[in-house]
Amino acid sequence: MYTSSATKSKRRAAAASHARPELSDEQRQEIKEAFELFDTDKDGALDYHELKVAMRALGFDLKKAEVLKALRDHDKTGHGLLEYDDFVKIMTERILARDPMDEIRRAFALFDDDGTGKISIRNLRRVAKEIGDRLEEDELQAMIDEFDLDQDGEINEQEFFAIMTDDA
């Protein structure tokens, strides 16, 4: 049966839309930098301690047993070492399996250190100071004012989600 090129194009587009998610260039670069940074003896492989710290740097704070299992499952030499390609494979799987909403909830919790369920100007000031950003009080207040939809002077979790998902 003859299939038009338009039909073939539609099928290719549909297949592409169902393709597996991929890492961004920035995420691939972060994985590479973490490996290079924590391969402290520069032997091209990570041992248990290097692997644990590299994974933590990428946002995965695993228990000792989980790190050891990853090492065992991918250790090709039997020397307790993980090579770069396997590190990329493990981290790619973990990064792609992240739930973006959980990531946003965790970020909100970093701001909401007092557990009020809201980000106050005090919370914002603390985070700015921690990251070395010297923002003036009026700049901090302007940030809150811009996204404070219910006008209570603080950012609640729904408002934070709107900011982080560009729905604000």
GIDAGI-V22486 format. One record per residue. N is the residue number from 1. PSI is psi as a letter, one per 20 degrees, with the letter a starting at -180 (999 if undefined). D_CENTER is the distance of its C-alpha to the mean C-alpha in Angstrom with 2 decimals. Layout:
# GIDAGI-V22486
N/PSI/D_CENTER + N/PSI/D_CENTER
This chain:
# GIDAGI-V22486
1/p/47.39 + 2/p/46.47 + 3/p/42.96 + 4/q/42.47 + 5/h/39.88 + 6/g/38.45 + 7/g/37.96 + 8/g/36.31 + 9/g/33.93 + 10/g/33.01 + 11/g/32.41 + 12/g/30.17 + 13/g/28.14 + 14/g/27.89 + 15/h/26.81 + 16/h/24.13 + 17/i/22.71 + 18/j/22.41 + 19/q/20.85 + 20/q/17.89 + 21/q/14.54 + 22/q/13.55 + 23/q/10.83 + 24/r/11.23 + 25/h/13.26 + 26/g/10.76 + 27/g/8.29 + 28/g/11.65 + 29/g/12.72 + 30/g/9.97 + 31/g/11.01 + 32/g/14.57 + 33/h/14.47 + 34/g/13.16 + 35/g/15.96 + 36/h/18.49 + 37/g/17.87 + 38/i/18.17 + 39/m/20.90 + 40/h/23.21 + 41/j/26.41 + 42/l/25.49 + 43/j/26.83 + 44/j/24.24 + 45/q/22.97 + 46/p/21.04 + 47/a/23.03 + 48/g/21.87 + 49/g/21.17 + 50/g/19.43 + 51/g/17.21 + 52/g/16.36 + 53/h/15.46 + 54/g/13.46 + 55/g/11.35 + 56/h/11.06 + 57/h/10.13 + 58/j/7.00 + 59/j/6.30 + 60/o/8.93 + 61/n/12.21 + 62/q/14.66 + 63/q/18.35 + 64/g/20.87 + 65/h/22.21 + 66/g/18.95 + 67/g/18.47 + 68/h/22.18 + 69/g/22.07 + 70/g/19.41 + 71/g/21.65 + 72/g/24.79 + 73/h/23.65 + 74/j/22.89 + 75/o/25.42 + 76/h/27.90 + 77/i/30.25 + 78/j/30.67 + 79/j/29.96 + 80/k/26.72 + 81/q/24.65 + 82/p/21.68 + 83/r/22.05 + 84/g/19.55 + 85/h/19.78 + 86/h/19.11 + 87/g/16.09 + 88/g/14.67 + 89/g/15.78 + 90/g/14.30 + 91/h/10.78 + 92/g/11.03 + 93/g/12.29 + 94/g/9.73 + 95/g/6.69 + 96/h/9.26 + 97/i/10.41 + 98/q/7.66 + 99/o/9.51 + 100/h/8.28 + 101/h/11.10 + 102/h/10.20 + 103/g/6.92 + 104/g/9.53 + 105/g/12.06 + 106/h/10.39 + 107/g/10.03 + 108/g/13.61 + 109/h/14.76 + 110/h/13.89 + 111/g/16.25 + 112/m/18.69 + 113/i/19.76 + 114/j/23.25 + 115/k/22.32 + 116/i/24.35 + 117/j/21.99 + 118/q/22.12 + 119/o/20.89 + 120/r/24.10 + 121/h/25.05 + 122/g/25.26 + 123/g/21.59 + 124/g/20.66 + 125/g/23.14 + 126/g/21.72 + 127/g/18.12 + 128/g/19.73 + 129/g/21.88 + 130/h/19.19 + 131/j/17.38 + 132/k/20.88 + 133/o/21.25 + 134/m/24.92 + 135/q/25.13 + 136/q/28.50 + 137/g/29.13 + 138/h/30.03 + 139/g/26.76 + 140/g/24.80 + 141/h/27.25 + 142/h/26.89 + 143/g/23.13 + 144/g/23.99 + 145/h/27.01 + 146/h/25.24 + 147/i/22.96 + 148/n/25.24 + 149/h/26.62 + 150/j/28.83 + 151/k/30.19 + 152/j/29.94 + 153/j/28.61 + 154/r/25.17 + 155/o/21.91 + 156/r/21.56 + 157/h/18.64 + 158/g/19.90 + 159/h/20.22 + 160/g/16.70 + 161/g/15.47 + 162/g/17.88 + 163/g/16.54 + 164/h/12.89 + 165/j/14.21 + 166/k/16.96 + 167/j/19.64 + 168/999/21.08
